[in-house]
């Protein structure tokens, strides 16, 4: 699920509308939906973190000159890099940048999902306030 689809789904599922009782009844189902999505997305995050660690290790071996010879045959690298300069090469490597970007997007997705789950779990308070407001507007002061 991409970030825009997720945002759209979250906006739809957190809009209470005028059907207060219908939304109130759907709260447990919606909360469960977002807990399941969070579980799946956290699993994806763990996978991406493992991929990042593997890529970073492989690139560290590559830039430090410790990779297998067949790696250098496929992608020659003739520079001798000081240990202090390895971070410069690692942080600017295209593969590492790409996987870091995926990691950050995945973390953003999880944050949105968790925030949406909190909004849904607190929806009953908003529904209660809406009911009280409607009673007040109709003249019921009890």
Number of C-alpha atoms within 10 A of each C-alpha: 8 9 14 10 10 14 15 10 13 19 12 10 19 17 11 18 9 10 9 17 12 11 20 17 11 13 19 12 11 18 19 13 13 21 16 13 17 19 13 12 18 16 12 15 20 13 12 18 16 12 16 20 13 12 16 18 14 15 20 17 14 19 22 18 16 13 15 10 12 9 14 14 9 8 10 11 13 9 9 10 13 10 10 7 12 14 13 11 15 19 13 10 13 11 15 19 14 11 18 17 12 16 20 13 15 20 16 13 23 21 13 17 24 17 14 22 23 13 16 26 16 12 19 18 12 15 19 13 12 14 14 15 14 12 13 12 10 9 9 10 9 6
